[in-house]
Amino acid sequence: MRIVFMGTPDFSVPTLQALIASEHEIVAVVTQPDKPKGRGKAIQMSPVKETALAYGIPVLQPVRARDEEFIGQIRKLAPDVCVVIAFGQILPEELLQIPRYGCVNIHASLLPRYRGASPIQWAVINGDEESGVTTMMMDAGMDTGDMLEKRVVRLDQAETGGSLSDRLSILGGDLILSTLEKMENGSIIRTPQDHEQATYVKKIPKSLGEIDWTMSAAAIERLIRGLNPWPSAYTYYKGKLLKIWEAQAPSETDNRQISGKRLEKAGSDRQSENSKSGLYGEVIGVEGDRLHVQTGEGVLSITALQLEGKKRMDAAAFLQGYPVRAGERLGR
């Protein structure tokens, strides 16, 4: 097939590489315009553009996918199919009708669950047991088209948004080759989505990462994993932003043991007066490699963190420089 590939971030690259290695012909790659990034605001190409240029594939970077000039360029390319994965713009219906086989989107969820921009993070945050990728025909709606094929993965207990993204990106590359083969030989089956079962997730704002200590320890631990590496979960310590990278939500038995025993820590000669039922966000005790923090339900044990302006470190290293005392509170 003659393919126009549309994608932008690292997540899209394994699919592009799978198509490059296949028997299909990629006639053009479409990606978002170059943007300034970092403190120096240097102009940076998208990962998809870097990959395309490395293989000598023509690159198009429309500011708006609905511009007539861009639509005309796609029409001249006469693609059999457009393959879209995390492109970052909504495609107009006029463009969707150009390819002979239509436009196929690779979506990082088991549709109709988690339509929208952040399915990977929410699968972890919500504690789902399964996730996966779905190939679907694109229509004028947001991830509303007929489903073609799915691949399912089980989430690990330590799954992060980053690790799940890596797994699903590779899975998407494998799945699109199967879908295109079946489209070409006429064996593909289109399954309409049950719109009543659909859920929608918007783009995640950085503010979602601020930890609400009235939540349960289990919910906070999932939030930390789901927002790792971006935008990350955070709280505040003595007015400075404190990112939380790793934590554990102990079992009920562990929680009773944590609350009931005296927890020693370097630099502290006292324990919280309210250690058995601390205030939300209160450090109720410290062991050598973790801080125990009271939540709305249970105790969260923090094992890796990063203070504003400092490097990420494990709790043991952090406590050497910052002798947190039992009774201190995290948060605003």
ABEGO torsion letter per residue (X at the ends): XBBBBBBABAAAAAAAAAAAABABBBABBBBBBBBBBEAAGBBBBBAAAAAAAAAGBBBBBBABAABAAAAAAAAAAGBABBBBBGAGBBBBAAAAAABAAEBBBBBBBBOABGBEAAAAAAAAAAGBABBEBBBBBBBABBGABBBABBBBBBBBAABBAAAAAAAAAAAAAAAAAAAAAAAAAGABBBBBBBAAABBBBBBBBAAAABBBAABBAAAAAAAAAAAOAOAEBBBBBGGBBBBBABBBBBBAAAAAAAAABBBBBBGBABBBAAAABBBBGBBAEBBAABBBBBBABEBBBBABBBBBGBBBBBAAAAAAABBBBBGBBBEX
